[in-house]
Structures are given as C-alpha cells and as structure tokens.
Amino acid sequence: MAMFLHEAEEELREKALRGALKFAKQVLIADFLSPFPGNMASVFFRSLEYLAGMRHYRNFKNWMMQGVIDGFIRGLDVSVNSEIE
C-alpha cells in the first residue's frame, strides 16, 4: 500500500488494510510521515497535494492530523514487524 492511504477517506483506509490482510500475511505500508520538515521539499509536497484537488487535500490533511501511519494502525489490532524512516 504505497502512497495510497493519505488520499483515501478515513473509513476507506481501514477497509483497504483489512481487505489486503485477507489475502496476505503481511502488508507493506509506505506513506507520508509527520511532521513534514520545514524545508522546500515540504512546500513542494504540500503544493502537490493541494493541486490534486480539494477532496484529496482534505484527506491528506486528515492523514497528517491523525498521526500518519502510527495513528492509523493504533487500535486496529495489527502488529508492526519493522519500521524504516
């Protein structure tokens, strides 16, 4: 699940992960971390998210406010095998 969860609505994120886990023992999740660094890359990525449309941007902001991957998996009864930043 690469760079998908931040653009999905909150309810769809959990459904997507649970659906993937029905077919696979492990799922790799790769998406934005938070907080963004205070540099030009941050401005660039935020601008891209905004240009993708208001719905996309709203979901991106929700993802960031939720606590990104850590916030998403908290309370979902899933385990993390490894983490790379």
N, C-alpha and C positions, 0 to 999 in steps of 0.2 A: 504494500500500500504506500506508494511513493507520491508525495506531494498531492494527495487527494483529500485527506481529512480536513484540512483547513478551509477548503472551498465548499464542503458539504454542510448542510444544515445539521444542527446538533443531534437531532433524532436519527438522521441517516448514518451518522458516524458509528454509533453503536451497532446498528443493524448491519452495516458493512463489515465491521470487525467480526461480529458473531457469525455472519454468513461465511466469511473466509475461514473461520476456525472450524466450521462444519466439514470442510474439505481438506484442511491442512492441520498438522500438529503444531506447527509454528508459523507465525506471520511476522514478516519484517515491516516495521513502520518507520518511514523516513519522512519527516516534515519539518516545518519551521520550529526553531527554539525561541524562547523568550527569556529575557527581553532582548530586543534587537540591539546591536551595538550602535553607538551614536556616531556613525560614520556615513560616507556616501553610499555604501552598499545598502545600508538600511533605508536611506531615502529612495534609492533605486527600486528595491523590492516593494516597499510600501506604495510607490507610484505605480508599479506594475499591477499590484493587487487592486488598486483603485481603478485603473484603466480597464480591468477585466469586467467591470460592471458593479452596480451598487449592491446587488444580491451577493455576488462573490466577495466584495469588500466587507459587507456586513458579516458574512460567515467567517472571513479571515480575522476580523476584529474580535468576534466571539471566541474563536480558537485561541487567540493570543490572551484574551482576558480569562479564559477558562483555565489557563495554565499549560497550554500546548499538550504534548504527548503525556507528560506526567499527570496533568489534570484530567486528561481524557481517560486514562486507564485506571485512575484511582476509583475504587468502588465497583469495578467491573468484574472482579473475581478472575483476573488473568495475572500471569506471572511474567516478569521481565527476565530474560536469560542474560542479556548483556546490553550495555548502553555505550554508544560512541558519540562524542560531541565534536 
